[in-house]
Amino acid sequence: MKLDGVHHVSSITGDAPRNVDFYTRVLGMRLVKKTVNQDDPSVYHLFYGDEQGSPGFDMTFFEYRGARPGRAGDGMVHTVAFRVPSAQSLDFWASRIGAEGIAVERSAAALRFDDPEGLTLELVVEDVPDAPLPADFGDVPTEHAITGFAGVRAYASRPDRSAGLLTGPLAFEDRGDGVFESRGDERGGWIAYEQPPLEPGIPGAGTVHHVAWSMPLGAEEAWQQRVAAAGARATEVIDRFYFRSVYFREPSGVLFELATRGPGFTADEELSELGKRVALPPFLEPYRERIEASLTPLDPVEST
Ligand code: ZN
């Protein structure tokens, strides 16, 4: 029983309109689900990804309007890494991101930059067998489109504390240098632990809330039992309607979720309609009027 890399990464934004603009218009991701935080329905939960909203490529944000900027510290993810097809793609993105007035840092195999709220993103070229999940929304050419998650970088002062849970019950492989890879039959992805800065982290806009790892639909109870048996304080299986989830904090402090690859975002909307209206799970539908009134108005996302 293995996990198939990153399912989604959930972060915090203080400004949904600017967030939508950056992730769709600039990065070419499709807004695949416009829904709310099921634990706090006054808050958006925005999902960006490839055309299908595939698990393996769901970059998500909770909007806490006007949230102050946070900063990553010990036990927090500080960078989200995505794959791109080639070194030429890194050139393409360096120029496209630079044209937005955003500073880019380029190395041979990676490009780093911050989103408008200071969340660091990294584009990498990786030689992996995973099916590409191209996000070619708008005018982003498919040949350079971002193709899904590579992994996440987190700060941890004692990454050895996480090693046991990761390489044991979670079946990650220790790649050395603080890098642990989760690779199943479908896909793979990694978490890299790095030494934290001295300043403590502050949750807020531009910080990552949690990282979710991918499991097949139907495997959730078995994974929940496995994680609970390992002594991690796992939640029960929670039905998120679009997927089923188990949450726990790994020993370095990063909030992990295990999420199923189904039922998926077409559970309540046609593929062509994804992201256009506020989608609510059935238990929140009776409160639609009140919920919509509390959300930040968003312009429809136009493909240019
Ligand atoms: Zn999640």
py3Dmol code that shows the C-alpha trace and the ligand (Angstrom):
import py3Dmol

protein = """\
ATOM      1  CA  MET A   1       0.000   0.000   0.000  1.00  0.00           C
ATOM      2  CA  LYS A   2       1.606   3.210  -1.194  1.00  0.00           C
ATOM      3  CA  LEU A   3       0.609   6.829  -1.625  1.00  0.00           C
ATOM      4  CA  ASP A   4       0.853   8.405  -5.076  1.00  0.00           C
ATOM      5  CA  GLY A   5       2.615  11.674  -4.410  1.00  0.00           C
ATOM      6  CA  VAL A   6       0.970  15.015  -3.793  1.00  0.00           C
ATOM      7  CA  HIS A   7      -2.817  15.178  -4.216  1.00  0.00           C
ATOM      8  CA  HIS A   8      -3.263  18.862  -3.372  1.00  0.00           C
ATOM      9  CA  VAL A   9      -1.611  21.690  -1.479  1.00  0.00           C
ATOM     10  CA  SER A  10      -3.784  24.141   0.461  1.00  0.00           C
ATOM     11  CA  SER A  11      -2.604  27.638   1.279  1.00  0.00           C
ATOM     12  CA  ILE A  12      -3.984  30.924   2.538  1.00  0.00           C
ATOM     13  CA  THR A  13      -4.747  34.042   0.543  1.00  0.00           C
ATOM     14  CA  GLY A  14      -5.953  37.399   1.816  1.00  0.00           C
ATOM     15  CA  ASP A  15      -7.096  38.523  -1.618  1.00  0.00           C
ATOM     16  CA  ALA A  16      -9.120  36.103  -3.750  1.00  0.00           C
ATOM     17  CA  PRO A  17      -9.442  38.314  -6.866  1.00  0.00           C
ATOM     18  CA  ARG A  18      -5.684  38.821  -7.106  1.00  0.00           C
ATOM     19  CA  ASN A  19      -5.106  35.138  -6.327  1.00  0.00           C
ATOM     20  CA  VAL A  20      -7.451  34.041  -9.134  1.00  0.00           C
ATOM     21  CA  ASP A  21      -5.785  36.440 -11.562  1.00  0.00           C
ATOM     22  CA  PHE A  22      -2.293  35.194 -10.800  1.00  0.00           C
ATOM     23  CA  TYR A  23      -2.966  31.453 -10.826  1.00  0.00           C
ATOM     24  CA  THR A  24      -5.196  31.499 -13.918  1.00  0.00           C
ATOM     25  CA  ARG A  25      -4.027  34.322 -16.166  1.00  0.00           C
ATOM     26  CA  VAL A  26      -0.316  34.215 -15.320  1.00  0.00           C
ATOM     27  CA  LEU A  27       0.295  30.548 -14.447  1.00  0.00           C
ATOM     28  CA  GLY A  28      -2.306  29.093 -16.817  1.00  0.00           C
ATOM     29  CA  MET A  29      -4.081  26.987 -14.225  1.00  0.00           C
ATOM     30  CA  ARG A  30      -7.794  26.433 -14.563  1.00  0.00           C
ATOM     31  CA  LEU A  31     -10.061  27.426 -11.672  1.00  0.00           C
ATOM     32  CA  VAL A  32     -11.621  23.977 -11.325  1.00  0.00           C
ATOM     33  CA  LYS A  33     -13.680  24.420  -8.197  1.00  0.00           C
ATOM     34  CA  LYS A  34     -14.976  27.500  -6.481  1.00  0.00           C
ATOM     35  CA  THR A  35     -16.274  26.237  -3.184  1.00  0.00           C
ATOM     36  CA  VAL A  36     -16.023  27.034   0.514  1.00  0.00           C
ATOM     37  CA  ASN A  37     -14.045  25.800   3.482  1.00  0.00           C
ATOM     38  CA  GLN A  38     -16.328  23.057   4.822  1.00  0.00           C
ATOM     39  CA  ASP A  39     -15.212  23.832   8.392  1.00  0.00           C
ATOM     40  CA  ASP A  40     -15.853  27.584   7.936  1.00  0.00           C
ATOM     41  CA  PRO A  41     -18.237  28.188   5.002  1.00  0.00           C
ATOM     42  CA  SER A  42     -17.779  31.968   5.104  1.00  0.00           C
ATOM     43  CA  VAL A  43     -14.379  31.337   3.549  1.00  0.00           C
ATOM     44  CA  TYR A  44     -13.676  30.472  -0.089  1.00  0.00           C
ATOM     45  CA  HIS A  45     -11.869  27.313  -0.996  1.00  0.00           C
ATOM     46  CA  LEU A  46     -10.493  27.852  -4.498  1.00  0.00           C
ATOM     47  CA  PHE A  47      -8.950  24.980  -6.455  1.00  0.00           C
ATOM     48  CA  TYR A  48      -6.650  25.436  -9.444  1.00  0.00           C
ATOM     49  CA  GLY A  49      -5.262  22.728 -11.664  1.00  0.00           C
ATOM     50  CA  ASP A  50      -5.217  21.180 -15.075  1.00  0.00           C
ATOM     51  CA  GLU A  51      -8.284  21.098 -17.318  1.00  0.00           C
ATOM     52  CA  GLN A  52      -9.737  18.089 -15.438  1.00  0.00           C
ATOM     53  CA  GLY A  53      -8.805  19.204 -11.937  1.00  0.00           C
ATOM     54  CA  SER A  54      -6.806  16.005 -11.576  1.00  0.00           C
ATOM     55  CA  PRO A  55      -5.549  14.788  -8.212  1.00  0.00           C
ATOM     56  CA  GLY A  56      -1.797  15.401  -8.480  1.00  0.00           C
ATOM     57  CA  PHE A  57      -2.478  18.974  -9.507  1.00  0.00           C
ATOM     58  CA  ASP A  58      -4.815  20.847  -7.196  1.00  0.00           C
ATOM     59  CA  MET A  59      -3.315  24.024  -5.864  1.00  0.00           C
ATOM     60  CA  THR A  60      -5.892  25.321  -3.424  1.00  0.00           C
ATOM     61  CA  PHE A  61      -6.429  28.443  -1.352  1.00  0.00           C
ATOM     62  CA  PHE A  62      -8.623  29.444   1.551  1.00  0.00           C
ATOM     63  CA  GLU A  63      -9.449  33.125   1.408  1.00  0.00           C
ATOM     64  CA  TYR A  64      -9.300  34.958   4.723  1.00  0.00           C
ATOM     65  CA  ARG A  65     -10.001  38.367   3.308  1.00  0.00           C
ATOM     66  CA  GLY A  66      -7.395  40.919   4.314  1.00  0.00           C
ATOM     67  CA  ALA A  67      -5.325  38.289   6.163  1.00  0.00           C
ATOM     68  CA  ARG A  68      -1.954  39.648   7.147  1.00  0.00           C
ATOM     69  CA  PRO A  69       1.069  38.183   5.407  1.00  0.00           C
ATOM     70  CA  GLY A  70       2.481  35.200   7.242  1.00  0.00           C
ATOM     71  CA  ARG A  71       5.895  33.654   7.020  1.00  0.00           C
ATOM     72  CA  ALA A  72       7.041  30.060   7.007  1.00  0.00           C
ATOM     73  CA  GLY A  73       9.024  28.790   9.970  1.00  0.00           C
ATOM     74  CA  ASP A  74       9.955  25.500  11.602  1.00  0.00           C
ATOM     75  CA  GLY A  75       7.368  22.825  10.847  1.00  0.00           C
ATOM     76  CA  MET A  76       5.819  24.652   7.903  1.00  0.00           C
ATOM     77  CA  VAL A  77       5.953  24.151   4.140  1.00  0.00           C
ATOM     78  CA  HIS A  78       7.748  27.127   2.560  1.00  0.00           C
ATOM     79  CA  THR A  79       7.855  26.262  -1.154  1.00  0.00           C
ATOM     80  CA  VAL A  80       5.535  24.428  -3.548  1.00  0.00           C
ATOM     81  CA  ALA A  81       7.274  22.811  -6.520  1.00  0.00           C
ATOM     82  CA  PHE A  82       5.607  22.054  -9.849  1.00  0.00           C
ATOM     83  CA  ARG A  83       6.898  20.227 -12.897  1.00  0.00           C
ATOM     84  CA  VAL A  84       7.374  21.762 -16.323  1.00  0.00           C
ATOM     85  CA  PRO A  85       8.327  19.825 -19.470  1.00  0.00           C
ATOM     86  CA  SER A  86      11.786  21.145 -20.362  1.00  0.00           C
ATOM     87  CA  ALA A  87      14.619  23.615 -19.815  1.00  0.00           C
ATOM     88  CA  GLN A  88      13.039  25.715 -22.582  1.00  0.00           C
ATOM     89  CA  SER A  89       9.913  25.839 -20.432  1.00  0.00           C
ATOM     90  CA  LEU A  90      11.966  27.330 -17.608  1.00  0.00           C
ATOM     91  CA  ASP A  91      13.112  30.064 -20.055  1.00  0.00           C
ATOM     92  CA  PHE A  92       9.515  30.646 -21.086  1.00  0.00           C
ATOM     93  CA  TRP A  93       8.357  30.988 -17.483  1.00  0.00           C
ATOM     94  CA  ALA A  94      11.311  33.159 -16.463  1.00  0.00           C
ATOM     95  CA  SER A  95      10.336  35.641 -19.123  1.00  0.00           C
ATOM     96  CA  ARG A  96       6.569  35.418 -18.470  1.00  0.00           C
ATOM     97  CA  ILE A  97       6.885  35.819 -14.708  1.00  0.00           C
ATOM     98  CA  GLY A  98       9.492  38.548 -15.127  1.00  0.00           C
ATOM     99  CA  ALA A  99       7.093  40.451 -17.377  1.00  0.00           C
ATOM    100  CA  GLU A 100       4.717  40.627 -14.402  1.00  0.00           C
ATOM    101  CA  GLY A 101       7.382  42.554 -12.498  1.00  0.00           C
ATOM    102  CA  ILE A 102       8.109  39.561 -10.253  1.00  0.00           C
ATOM    103  CA  ALA A 103      11.715  38.683  -9.404  1.00  0.00           C
ATOM    104  CA  VAL A 104      12.788  35.234 -10.601  1.00  0.00           C
ATOM    105  CA  GLU A 105      15.721  33.109  -9.524  1.00  0.00           C
ATOM    106  CA  ARG A 106      16.937  30.718 -12.197  1.00  0.00           C
ATOM    107  CA  SER A 107      19.229  27.738 -11.883  1.00  0.00           C
ATOM    108  CA  ALA A 108      19.962  24.989 -14.402  1.00  0.00           C
ATOM    109  CA  ALA A 109      17.011  22.823 -13.402  1.00  0.00           C
ATOM    110  CA  ALA A 110      14.671  25.157 -11.550  1.00  0.00           C
ATOM    111  CA  LEU A 111      13.016  28.534 -11.463  1.00  0.00           C
ATOM    112  CA  ARG A 112      11.860  30.162  -8.236  1.00  0.00           C
ATOM    113  CA  PHE A 113       9.609  33.112  -7.645  1.00  0.00           C
ATOM    114  CA  ASP A 114       6.991  34.300  -5.173  1.00  0.00           C
ATOM    115  CA  ASP A 115       3.299  34.587  -5.821  1.00  0.00           C
ATOM    116  CA  PRO A 116       1.759  38.037  -5.124  1.00  0.00           C
ATOM    117  CA  GLU A 117       1.471  37.234  -1.409  1.00  0.00           C
ATOM    118  CA  GLY A 118       4.975  35.906  -0.951  1.00  0.00           C
ATOM    119  CA  LEU A 119       4.359  32.160  -1.252  1.00  0.00           C
ATOM    120  CA  THR A 120       7.434  30.705  -2.959  1.00  0.00           C
ATOM    121  CA  LEU A 121       6.779  28.576  -6.025  1.00  0.00           C
ATOM    122  CA  GLU A 122       9.361  26.523  -7.856  1.00  0.00           C
ATOM    123  CA  LEU A 123       9.207  25.083 -11.362  1.00  0.00           C
ATOM    124  CA  VAL A 124      11.402  22.064 -11.971  1.00  0.00           C
ATOM    125  CA  VAL A 125      12.234  19.710 -14.799  1.00  0.00           C
ATOM    126  CA  GLU A 126      12.053  16.112 -13.570  1.00  0.00           C
ATOM    127  CA  ASP A 127      12.550  12.837 -15.334  1.00  0.00           C
ATOM    128  CA  VAL A 128       9.512  10.916 -14.046  1.00  0.00           C
ATOM    129  CA  PRO A 129       7.088   8.433 -15.629  1.00  0.00           C
ATOM    130  CA  ASP A 130       3.992  10.291 -14.358  1.00  0.00           C
ATOM    131  CA  ALA A 131       1.397  11.285 -16.941  1.00  0.00           C
ATOM    132  CA  PRO A 132       1.690  15.055 -17.446  1.00  0.00           C
ATOM    133  CA  LEU A 133      -1.323  17.084 -16.262  1.00  0.00           C
ATOM    134  CA  PRO A 134      -0.921  20.214 -18.407  1.00  0.00           C
ATOM    135  CA  ALA A 135      -2.403  23.485 -17.191  1.00  0.00           C
ATOM    136  CA  ASP A 136      -2.635  25.363 -20.469  1.00  0.00           C
ATOM    137  CA  PHE A 137      -5.458  27.699 -19.626  1.00  0.00           C
ATOM    138  CA  GLY A 138      -5.524  31.006 -21.504  1.00  0.00           C
ATOM    139  CA  ASP A 139      -2.506  31.765 -23.662  1.00  0.00           C
ATOM    140  CA  VAL A 140      -0.039  29.350 -22.021  1.00  0.00           C
ATOM    141  CA  PRO A 141       1.297  27.018 -24.746  1.00  0.00           C
ATOM    142  CA  THR A 142       0.816  23.335 -23.901  1.00  0.00           C
ATOM    143  CA  GLU A 143       4.501  22.616 -24.630  1.00  0.00           C
ATOM    144  CA  HIS A 144       5.459  24.792 -21.637  1.00  0.00           C
ATOM    145  CA  ALA A 145       2.418  24.269 -19.430  1.00  0.00           C
ATOM    146  CA  ILE A 146       2.912  23.357 -15.782  1.00  0.00           C
ATOM    147  CA  THR A 147       2.193  19.619 -15.540  1.00  0.00           C
ATOM    148  CA  GLY A 148       1.421  18.955 -11.886  1.00  0.00           C
ATOM    149  CA  PHE A 149       3.111  18.872  -8.511  1.00  0.00           C
ATOM    150  CA  ALA A 150       6.700  17.804  -8.011  1.00  0.00           C
ATOM    151  CA  GLY A 151       6.723  18.214  -4.235  1.00  0.00           C
ATOM    152  CA  VAL A 152       6.958  20.581  -1.313  1.00  0.00           C
ATOM    153  CA  ARG A 153       9.839  22.020   0.706  1.00  0.00           C
ATOM    154  CA  ALA A 154       9.333  22.351   4.447  1.00  0.00           C
ATOM    155  CA  TYR A 155      11.398  23.681   7.318  1.00  0.00           C
ATOM    156  CA  ALA A 156      12.320  21.170   9.981  1.00  0.00           C
ATOM    157  CA  SER A 157      15.004  21.519  12.628  1.00  0.00           C
ATOM    158  CA  ARG A 158      15.014  17.760  13.265  1.00  0.00           C
ATOM    159  CA  PRO A 159      13.906  15.995  10.074  1.00  0.00           C
ATOM    160  CA  ASP A 160      15.058  12.689  11.558  1.00  0.00           C
ATOM    161  CA  ARG A 161      11.977  12.878  13.768  1.00  0.00           C
ATOM    162  CA  SER A 162       9.793  12.603  10.671  1.00  0.00           C
ATOM    163  CA  ALA A 163      11.775   9.827   9.018  1.00  0.00           C
ATOM    164  CA  GLY A 164      10.210   6.958  10.964  1.00  0.00           C
ATOM    165  CA  LEU A 165       6.615   7.777  10.117  1.00  0.00           C
ATOM    166  CA  LEU A 166       7.425   8.644   6.517  1.00  0.00           C
ATOM    167  CA  THR A 167       9.533   5.628   5.623  1.00  0.00           C
ATOM    168  CA  GLY A 168       7.511   3.235   7.808  1.00  0.00           C
ATOM    169  CA  PRO A 169       3.709   3.479   7.731  1.00  0.00           C
ATOM    170  CA  LEU A 170       3.555   6.097   4.961  1.00  0.00           C
ATOM    171  CA  ALA A 171       5.909   4.081   2.713  1.00  0.00           C
ATOM    172  CA  PHE A 172       7.967   7.037   1.492  1.00  0.00           C
ATOM    173  CA  GLU A 173      11.507   6.392   0.341  1.00  0.00           C
ATOM    174  CA  ASP A 174      14.424   8.223   1.958  1.00  0.00           C
ATOM    175  CA  ARG A 175      16.315   9.852  -0.914  1.00  0.00           C
ATOM    176  CA  GLY A 176      18.946  11.413   1.346  1.00  0.00           C
ATOM    177  CA  ASP A 177      19.580  15.074   2.146  1.00  0.00           C
ATOM    178  CA  GLY A 178      16.202  15.367   3.875  1.00  0.00           C
ATOM    179  CA  VAL A 179      14.235  14.381   0.771  1.00  0.00           C
ATOM    180  CA  PHE A 180      11.503  11.738   1.077  1.00  0.00           C
ATOM    181  CA  GLU A 181       9.632  10.483  -1.968  1.00  0.00           C
ATOM    182  CA  SER A 182       6.153   9.025  -2.099  1.00  0.00           C
ATOM    183  CA  ARG A 183       5.732   6.978  -5.247  1.00  0.00           C
ATOM    184  CA  GLY A 184       2.879   4.630  -6.032  1.00  0.00           C
ATOM    185  CA  ASP A 185       1.619   2.918  -9.169  1.00  0.00           C
ATOM    186  CA  GLU A 186       0.154   6.134 -10.571  1.00  0.00           C
ATOM    187  CA  ARG A 187       2.326   9.061  -9.567  1.00  0.00           C
ATOM    188  CA  GLY A 188       5.057  10.282  -7.274  1.00  0.00           C
ATOM    189  CA  GLY A 189       6.033  13.383  -5.345  1.00  0.00           C
ATOM    190  CA  TRP A 190       8.338  14.434  -2.530  1.00  0.00           C
ATOM    191  CA  ILE A 191       8.787  16.440   0.614  1.00  0.00           C
ATOM    192  CA  ALA A 192      12.188  18.004   1.255  1.00  0.00           C
ATOM    193  CA  TYR A 193      13.075  19.109   4.787  1.00  0.00           C
ATOM    194  CA  GLU A 194      15.421  22.052   5.147  1.00  0.00           C
ATOM    195  CA  GLN A 195      16.896  23.861   8.130  1.00  0.00           C
ATOM    196  CA  PRO A 196      14.505  26.527   9.407  1.00  0.00           C
ATOM    197  CA  PRO A 197      15.272  30.218   9.840  1.00  0.00           C
ATOM    198  CA  LEU A 198      15.681  31.486  13.394  1.00  0.00           C
ATOM    199  CA  GLU A 199      12.437  33.447  13.356  1.00  0.00           C
ATOM    200  CA  PRO A 200       9.335  31.423  14.209  1.00  0.00           C
ATOM    201  CA  GLY A 201       6.709  30.941  11.527  1.00  0.00           C
ATOM    202  CA  ILE A 202       3.537  32.998  11.410  1.00  0.00           C
ATOM    203  CA  PRO A 203       0.466  31.537   9.706  1.00  0.00           C
ATOM    204  CA  GLY A 204      -1.146  34.035   7.355  1.00  0.00           C
ATOM    205  CA  ALA A 205      -1.507  35.056   3.744  1.00  0.00           C
ATOM    206  CA  GLY A 206       1.066  33.418   1.512  1.00  0.00           C
ATOM    207  CA  THR A 207       1.652  30.428   3.770  1.00  0.00           C
ATOM    208  CA  VAL A 208       0.803  26.784   3.231  1.00  0.00           C
ATOM    209  CA  HIS A 209      -1.862  25.276   5.462  1.00  0.00           C
ATOM    210  CA  HIS A 210      -1.420  21.604   4.600  1.00  0.00           C
ATOM    211  CA  VAL A 211      -0.210  19.149   2.001  1.00  0.00           C
ATOM    212  CA  ALA A 212      -2.366  16.213   0.909  1.00  0.00           C
ATOM    213  CA  TRP A 213      -1.029  12.915  -0.410  1.00  0.00           C
ATOM    214  CA  SER A 214      -2.932  10.803  -2.873  1.00  0.00           C
ATOM    215  CA  MET A 215      -4.624   7.458  -2.194  1.00  0.00           C
ATOM    216  CA  PRO A 216      -7.147   5.434  -4.214  1.00  0.00           C
ATOM    217  CA  LEU A 217     -10.833   5.854  -3.440  1.00  0.00           C
ATOM    218  CA  GLY A 218     -11.778   3.002  -1.120  1.00  0.00           C
ATOM    219  CA  ALA A 219      -8.393   2.867   0.622  1.00  0.00           C
ATOM    220  CA  GLU A 220      -9.209   5.596   3.134  1.00  0.00           C
ATOM    221  CA  GLU A 221     -10.205   3.370   6.075  1.00  0.00           C
ATOM    222  CA  ALA A 222      -7.133   1.184   5.703  1.00  0.00           C
ATOM    223  CA  TRP A 223      -4.862   4.225   5.576  1.00  0.00           C
ATOM    224  CA  GLN A 224      -6.599   5.813   8.546  1.00  0.00           C
ATOM    225  CA  GLN A 225      -6.044   2.661  10.586  1.00  0.00           C
ATOM    226  CA  ARG A 226      -2.440   2.405   9.493  1.00  0.00           C
ATOM    227  CA  VAL A 227      -1.621   5.999  10.473  1.00  0.00           C
ATOM    228  CA  ALA A 228      -3.547   5.773  13.753  1.00  0.00           C
ATOM    229  CA  ALA A 229      -1.784   2.516  14.630  1.00  0.00           C
ATOM    230  CA  ALA A 230       1.543   4.265  14.102  1.00  0.00           C
ATOM    231  CA  GLY A 231       0.695   6.643  16.932  1.00  0.00           C
ATOM    232  CA  ALA A 232       0.016   9.683  14.776  1.00  0.00           C
ATOM    233  CA  ARG A 233      -3.151  11.375  15.985  1.00  0.00           C
ATOM    234  CA  ALA A 234      -5.134  10.869  12.810  1.00  0.00           C
ATOM    235  CA  THR A 235      -8.682  12.141  12.400  1.00  0.00           C
ATOM    236  CA  GLU A 236     -11.416   9.766  11.394  1.00  0.00           C
ATOM    237  CA  VAL A 237     -12.126   9.601   7.657  1.00  0.00           C
ATOM    238  CA  ILE A 238     -13.879  12.861   6.724  1.00  0.00           C
ATOM    239  CA  ASP A 239     -16.115  12.976   3.661  1.00  0.00           C
ATOM    240  CA  ARG A 240     -15.233  16.171   1.771  1.00  0.00           C
ATOM    241  CA  PHE A 241     -17.717  15.253  -0.971  1.00  0.00           C
ATOM    242  CA  TYR A 242     -15.107  15.674  -3.734  1.00  0.00           C
ATOM    243  CA  PHE A 243     -12.744  13.347  -1.889  1.00  0.00           C
ATOM    244  CA  ARG A 244     -12.384  11.596   1.473  1.00  0.00           C
ATOM    245  CA  SER A 245      -9.676  12.695   3.835  1.00  0.00           C
ATOM    246  CA  VAL A 246      -7.657  11.822   6.892  1.00  0.00           C
ATOM    247  CA  TYR A 247      -5.600  14.513   8.656  1.00  0.00           C
ATOM    248  CA  PHE A 248      -2.669  14.326  11.045  1.00  0.00           C
ATOM    249  CA  ARG A 249       0.414  16.328  11.917  1.00  0.00           C
ATOM    250  CA  GLU A 250       3.681  14.613  11.056  1.00  0.00           C
ATOM    251  CA  PRO A 251       6.405  14.769  13.723  1.00  0.00           C
ATOM    252  CA  SER A 252       8.128  17.881  12.309  1.00  0.00           C
ATOM    253  CA  GLY A 253       4.836  19.750  12.530  1.00  0.00           C
ATOM    254  CA  VAL A 254       3.629  19.799   8.937  1.00  0.00           C
ATOM    255  CA  LEU A 255      -0.103  19.145   8.639  1.00  0.00           C
ATOM    256  CA  PHE A 256      -0.582  16.136   6.348  1.00  0.00           C
ATOM    257  CA  GLU A 257      -3.809  15.004   4.734  1.00  0.00           C
ATOM    258  CA  LEU A 258      -4.383  11.772   2.861  1.00  0.00           C
ATOM    259  CA  ALA A 259      -7.032  12.331   0.183  1.00  0.00           C
ATOM    260  CA  THR A 260      -8.751   9.936  -2.193  1.00  0.00           C
ATOM    261  CA  ARG A 261      -8.531  10.335  -5.967  1.00  0.00           C
ATOM    262  CA  GLY A 262     -12.299  10.288  -6.272  1.00  0.00           C
ATOM    263  CA  PRO A 263     -15.188  11.003  -6.513  1.00  0.00           C
ATOM    264  CA  GLY A 264     -13.621  14.181  -7.956  1.00  0.00           C
ATOM    265  CA  PHE A 265     -14.810  17.585  -9.071  1.00  0.00           C
ATOM    266  CA  THR A 266     -17.312  16.341 -11.629  1.00  0.00           C
ATOM    267  CA  ALA A 267     -19.386  14.890  -8.763  1.00  0.00           C
ATOM    268  CA  ASP A 268     -21.659  17.951  -8.960  1.00  0.00           C
ATOM    269  CA  GLU A 269     -20.685  19.874 -12.121  1.00  0.00           C
ATOM    270  CA  GLU A 270     -20.065  19.087 -15.782  1.00  0.00           C
ATOM    271  CA  LEU A 271     -16.420  19.254 -16.778  1.00  0.00           C
ATOM    272  CA  SER A 272     -17.081  22.305 -18.957  1.00  0.00           C
ATOM    273  CA  GLU A 273     -18.774  24.120 -16.068  1.00  0.00           C
ATOM    274  CA  LEU A 274     -16.147  23.565 -13.385  1.00  0.00           C
ATOM    275  CA  GLY A 275     -15.295  26.660 -11.387  1.00  0.00           C
ATOM    276  CA  LYS A 276     -17.973  28.913 -12.850  1.00  0.00           C
ATOM    277  CA  ARG A 277     -20.382  29.013  -9.950  1.00  0.00           C
ATOM    278  CA  VAL A 278     -19.989  28.543  -6.232  1.00  0.00           C
ATOM    279  CA  ALA A 279     -20.230  24.788  -5.721  1.00  0.00           C
ATOM    280  CA  LEU A 280     -21.466  23.597  -2.346  1.00  0.00           C
ATOM    281  CA  PRO A 281     -21.548  20.081  -0.935  1.00  0.00           C
ATOM    282  CA  PRO A 282     -25.147  18.940  -0.290  1.00  0.00           C
ATOM    283  CA  PHE A 283     -24.991  19.620   3.468  1.00  0.00           C
ATOM    284  CA  LEU A 284     -24.274  23.307   2.790  1.00  0.00           C
ATOM    285  CA  GLU A 285     -26.690  23.791  -0.128  1.00  0.00           C
ATOM    286  CA  PRO A 286     -29.580  24.926   2.150  1.00  0.00           C
ATOM    287  CA  TYR A 287     -27.422  27.855   3.271  1.00  0.00           C
ATOM    288  CA  ARG A 288     -26.377  28.955  -0.237  1.00  0.00           C
ATOM    289  CA  GLU A 289     -27.867  32.424  -0.092  1.00  0.00           C
ATOM    290  CA  ARG A 290     -26.231  33.313   3.180  1.00  0.00           C
ATOM    291  CA  ILE A 291     -22.904  31.759   2.167  1.00  0.00           C
ATOM    292  CA  GLU A 292     -22.740  33.534  -1.192  1.00  0.00           C
ATOM    293  CA  ALA A 293     -23.520  36.859   0.461  1.00  0.00           C
ATOM    294  CA  SER A 294     -20.475  36.489   2.704  1.00  0.00           C
ATOM    295  CA  LEU A 295     -17.997  35.671  -0.082  1.00  0.00           C
ATOM    296  CA  THR A 296     -15.794  38.138  -1.964  1.00  0.00           C
ATOM    297  CA  PRO A 297     -17.344  38.822  -5.392  1.00  0.00           C
ATOM    298  CA  LEU A 298     -15.221  37.324  -8.166  1.00  0.00           C
ATOM    299  CA  ASP A 299     -15.357  38.201 -11.862  1.00  0.00           C
ATOM    300  CA  PRO A 300     -15.855  35.248 -14.194  1.00  0.00           C
ATOM    301  CA  VAL A 301     -12.505  33.839 -15.306  1.00  0.00           C
ATOM    302  CA  GLU A 302     -12.116  34.420 -19.032  1.00  0.00           C
ATOM    303  CA  SER A 303      -9.782  32.359 -21.184  1.00  0.00           C
ATOM    304  CA  THR A 304      -7.786  34.867 -23.240  1.00  0.00           C
TER     305      THR A 304
END
"""
ligand_1 = """\
1
ZN
Zn -6.894 19.507 1.922
"""
view = py3Dmol.view(width=600, height=400)
view.addModel(protein, "pdb")
view.setStyle({"model": 0}, {"cartoon": {"style": "trace"}})
view.addModel(ligand_1, "xyz")
view.setStyle({"model": 1}, {"stick": {}})
view.zoomTo()
view.show()
